[in-house]
């Protein structure tokens, strides 16, 4: 399999964590569980076969997506189809990073996936056609950079208040309350919540819970055995019950099961039905 990533130059790098590309993917399974991470993802399928998003509760039900789609900030895991010989590329936005490129608040996409053509229209079709024609991965990345720069409908800079609140809540999601952050910025609690949610697609409280969950996943990624009580305490959970509740809510499984079934890549793992 070919896999490449690319970090764009400023100002895009303030909004995009990386571009990614893969070709010739050969999974040993056909469904994948993607865990919530607090960001949004633009996916461009370079194959013609549509991909399915399965209903978590009833996986005989699914929705199909073709060509390109945007995945909003999710509060629970999603189950997606993976196919052999897939070829895709996309944009992994930073938290709040997709906001300049869409004409509506990001809460409209929370827990949702939408075909990008319904939002960007003919522009989305032309972008995919261009990417299919370009011969090298680097040329595809450059074309995607140029497209986003043209597509921006809002300034490619964050307000000082939002940048501070995002940095604070992202780096220390369990050390300060939302009210404390708002007071430090001299704005109301309500204003912080509304502004943050419109840009990130999640309320500050939910975002902090997800980012704390992500801290846990990074801590245990390479461990074979874990002291769950010590981990819960160091990551800012009130107690073990609080930790297990949040882990289950976001991943759909308990921490011990996750440790046995985790995948090679953070946030991606084979989806297995619970018995």
N, C-alpha and C positions, 0 to 999 in steps of 0.2 A: 504494500500500500504506500502511496505517496501522501505525505502530510506536511503542510507548510503553514507557517503563521507569518504575519507581517504587522508591524506597528507603524501606523501612518505618522507623518510629521505634524507639528502644530499647524493650525489650531485643532485639527481632527483628533489628535492624540489626547486632548482634554476631554473628549466625548466618547472616543472609541478605544477600548482596551487592546483589541487586536482584530485583524482580519484573519480568516482561516480558509484553508482549501484542503480537500482530500479527494483521492481518486483510487478506485480499486479496493474499496473496503470489503473485507471478507469476514463478517461476524459469524460466530457459531450459534447464533440465535436470531429470532425474527422480531423480537420486541424488546424495547429498552426503556428503563425507568430513568427519567431525568429529574433530578432534585432541584428544588427552588434555590436560587442564588441571589435574588434581588436585582437582577439586571434584565435587559431585553436582548433578543437575538433576531437578526435578519438572516434568513436562510434562502439560498438560491440553489435550486436543484438543477444540475447540469445534465440530468437524464430526463427522459420523457415520461417514465412511469410515475404515477401519483403516489404519494406517501400518506399513510393513515395515522390519525390521532385517535386513540381508543378511549372510550368511556371507562373511568376508573372502576366504577361500580358494576358495570355490565359490559364486558369486553366483546360481546357479540355485536355491540354498537360501535360505530366509528364514523369519523369525518375524513374525507380525502382532501389533500392539498396538492396543487400542481404548480410547477414552475418556480414560485417564490412566495414566501410568507413571512410575517412578523409575529414573533412569539412575545407576548407581553410579560410583565413581571408576575410570576406565579407565587401563590401562597401554599400550594401543595404540589406534590410530584405529578408529573404527567407520564403517560405511557405512549410511546411513539413506535412506529414501524421502522425497522432497519432492514435493508435489502443488500444482497451480495452485489458487488461491482458498482456500488453507489459512487457518484461523483457529485460533490457539493462544495459550495463556498459560502461565506457569509461574514457577518459583522457581529462581534461580541461587544455590545455597547457597555460603557461604564454605567454605574447607577446614575440615572438622570441624563444619560448621554444621548438617548434617542429623541429627546424632547424637541430639539431645533428642527428636526426633519419631518415632523408631522403637524397637521393643522388643528390638533385637538389635544386636550389634556391626556396624559398617559394613563390615567385611571380608566379611560375608555377601553384600554386594552388589558386591564388587569385580569389575570387568570384566563386570558383568551389567546387564540391564534387566528390570524386573518390572512387571507391571500393578499399579497401586497398590491396586486393589480386593482383591487377594489378601492384602494386608497390613492395610489399614485397613477393609476390609469395607464395610458400608452407609454409613459416614461418607464414603467417597470418592464413592459414587454421589450422595449428597445434596449434597455440595460442588459437583460438576459441574452438577447440576440447578440449584442456586442461581445459579451463575455464568452459566449460559445465560439465566436469567430476568432478571438485572439489566441495566438499559438502558445504563449508562455504564461506560466503562473504569475510571474512578476508583472507582465502586461495586464493581466486580469486585475491584480491588486491596484495598479495605478489607475485603471479605468474606474474601479469602484471608488477610489479616493476622489477622483474628479467628479463622479456622479454625486456623491454626498455633498461636496462643496457647492455644486450647482443646486442641489435639492434643498439646502438649508433655507428655512422660512423664518427663522429667528436668529438673533446674534449668536455666533459661535464663541460665547463667553458666558460664564455664570455671574449672577449678581454676587456681591461680596457676602451678603447674608446667607444666601443659599449655599454658596461654596463652603462657608464656615460650618453651617449646620450639617451638610453632607459629610465633610471631612471628620467632624466630631463624632457623629453617629456611626460612621463607617469604621472608624479606628477604635472607638471605645463604646461599642453598642450596649454595654451593661453598666457603665460607670456613671452616666448622667441621665437624669430624667428629661423628657421632652420639655417640660416647663422650665427646667434650669437652663437648657440651651436657648429657649425663647427669651428668657430674661436676660441672658448674657448678650443677646443680639439687640435687645431693646424693642422687641416686637411681641405681639400677643401670641398666646398659646394657639389660638384658632388660626391666626395668620400663618404661623409656621406649619401647622398641619396641612392647611389648604395648599400652600405654595409647594411644600415638599411632595405631597401626593400628586399634584398636577404634573410635576416634572419627573418623578421617579416611578409613579404608578402604584405606590404603596404608601400607606400612612407611615409616619416616622416610627410608631411603636411596632408595627408589623415588620418594617424594614429591619429594625434593630433585632428582633427575634430571629429573623432569617439570617442576618449576618453573624449573630452569635452561633447559630446552628452551623454555619459555614466554618466558623472558627473551630468548632468541635471536629468537623470532618477533616480539616487540614491537620489537626493535632494527631488524629488516629490513623491517617492515611498509610503510614508505613509501619504501624505497630501491629504485633501479633497478639499481645495481651494488653488489656487496659484496666487501670484502676478507675472505674466509672465514678465512684464517689469523689475522688480527688479531682478528676477531670471536670465534673459538674461544678465543684466549688471554684476551681481556677477560672472557669469560663463565666462565672457570675450567676449561676442558677441558685435559687433559694434553697433547694434541697433536691434529693434524688428524684422524688416524684415529679417535681417541676421539670427537671431535665428530661425524664422519660416521656412526659406528656408532650413537650415541644418536639422531641425527636420523632415520636410517633406521628404527630400532626403533620410534620413536613415530609417525612420519608415514607410513611405508611408501614413502618416496621419498627421493632424495638432495636436498641443499640447493638445487642449481642448478635442478632440476626444480620444486621448490616455489616458487622465486622466479618462475618463468614462469607457474605455474598458481594461485598463491594467490588467494583470494577477497577480496571487499570487506570482509567481516567476519572478524576474527581467529578462527581455529580452525575456520571453515567454508569449504569450497571444493567446487567441482564434483568429483565422483568420476569419474575417467577410468581405464579399464582400461589397464594397462601392456602394451605390445606386446613 
